[in-house]
Amino acid sequence: MRRRRKTLTYGQVHEKSETIRYKLEGKKAFKEAKTIMMYISAYKEPETLPIIERLLEQGKRVIVPVSSTETNTIVPTYIESLSELTKGAYGIPEPSIIRPVKKEDIEVIVIPGIAFDMHRNRLGFGKGYYDKFLEDMNAKKIALCYDFQIVDDLPADDHDIPMDLILTEEGEV
């Protein structure tokens, strides 16, 4: 999946991302949420910076993940502007100012992944950051990916947390 994603041109990434963004912004839970956590896209994932920028313009409370590489955990951090972002863990932009947020304050969380299946299971990057973070979380879990990242079945363990919704440029699961 990573190799296939790498073959996308930046034009294709942008075009597919715009379609996915439009679908996400049309979802009732996303529109009505006041506090939204979004991953910051990297490695040709569906683009999230335009979504984050729009949310900030709308006065929404935007939270992004900061990766603690020592503990393989996520610290949810509130941002006020994209200008706060600097190169962080794994080369992914992260806020330079840490403003921790309680997990229970997050209404919707938008999540990346390598692959997803028709049962809404997620295959991540293998370190368990999101699996740990999503434990005991009440937020609506929405994944963004490209249509080719959806497969019939993925292996799932007890600690794997399924998504509530997966959006692609072609549809949803």
N, C-alpha and C positions, 0 to 999 in steps of 0.2 A: 504493500500500500504506500509506503514511504517513497519507494522508487517511482511508482506511478504518479504520485503527487508531484514529485520533482520534475516530471516531464511536462507538467502544465506550463504554459507561457504565462507571463505576468498579465497579459491581456485576458487570457482564459480565467485566471484566478479572479481578476477584477469583475469580469462579466458574471461568472457564476456567483461570486460573493454578493453582487448587487441583487441578484434574484433571491438568494438566501436571506439577505437583509430585509428585503421587501416582505417576504413571508413571515419572518420573525416579528417585524414591526406590526404586522396585522394580527398577531395572536393576542387574544383578550388578556391573558395573564401578564404578558409582557407590557402591553399598553397601560394596564392599570397599576402595575407595580411602581412603587416609589423608590425602592431600594433594589438595585440589580447588580449582580456580580458577573463580570465578563472576563473571559480569558483574553490575553493580548496575543493576537495572531503572530505566528512566525512560521518559517519553513513551508511557505505556500499553503497554509491553512486558510479556510475562509476568513476574509478580512474582517476584523472587529474594530479597528480604530475609527472608521467612519461612524459606526454604530455608537461607540463610546462618546464620540464628539457630539452626536445628535442628542444623546441622553443628557449630557452635561448642559447643552443649550436649552433643553426642556426643563432644567432644574431638578432632574432626578438625582438621587444619591447613587453614585457609581463606585463600585468596589472592584478591585483587581487583585489577582493573587500575587503574593511574593513567595518565592520558593526558598525554604530553609533546606539547603543541601546537606546540612549536618544531621537533620532528623527526617528528611524526606517528607516534610509537611508543608502545608500552605498556610500563610498568614494572610487573612483577608484584610485588605487595606483600602481605605477610602481615598479617592483622588478628587481634586477640584479642577484639574486642568491636565491636558496631555503634555504640557511643557514640564510637568513633574517627572516624566518618565526618562530613565537612563538605562543603559545596558546592564542587565542583571544576570542572574543565574541562567546558564545554558544559552547566553546571548539574547535572551528575550527581554524586552523592555520591562522595567519595574519602576515603581515610584521611588524617588530619592528620599521622600519623607514617609515614614511609617505612621499611619493612623489606624490602629487595629479596630476591627469591627466585630461585634458578637455575631456568631453564626445565625442565631435565632432572629436577627434583624434583617437577614437577607430573604427577599420574597421570591426572586427568580435568580437562578444561576445558569449561566451559559457556559458550556463545557466543550473542550476539544477532545479529539481521540484519533487513533490510527484506523480503527475499524469498528463497525457497529453491526448488530444483527437484527433480524426481524422481530426479535423478542425484546428489543431495546437494550440489549447488553452492550457494553463498551469495552474495547481493548485500548488501553492507554499506552503510555511509554514504558511501563514495566517497573516503575519505582513505587507505585501505590499512592502518590500524592493525593489524587482526587478520591480514590477509594477511602482513604483515611478521613479526608475532609468531609465527604458526603455522609458518613455515619451519623445517624440520629439527626438528620437535617430535614426540615419541613419544607424548604424552598422547592419551587417547581424546577425540575432539572431538565434543561433543554440543551441538546447537543447540536452542533453545526458541523456538517461535513459535506463532501461531494458524493454524488450518487454512486460512484464506483466504490466507495468505502463501505457500502452496505452489502453484507453477505447474508446467507440464509441462517447460519448458526455459528456462534462462537463458544468456546469453552467458557463456562462461568462457575466461579467458586462462591461459597456462602458469603464471603466478604465483598464480592462485587456488587455494586449498586446499579440497578438498571435506570435508564433515563425515563422521564415522563413523556418526552417527545424528542424526535430526531428530525431535523429539517435539512433537506438537500435542495439543490437547484431544480430537481425534478419532482419532488414531492415531500412526503413526510411518513414517518413510521411511528 
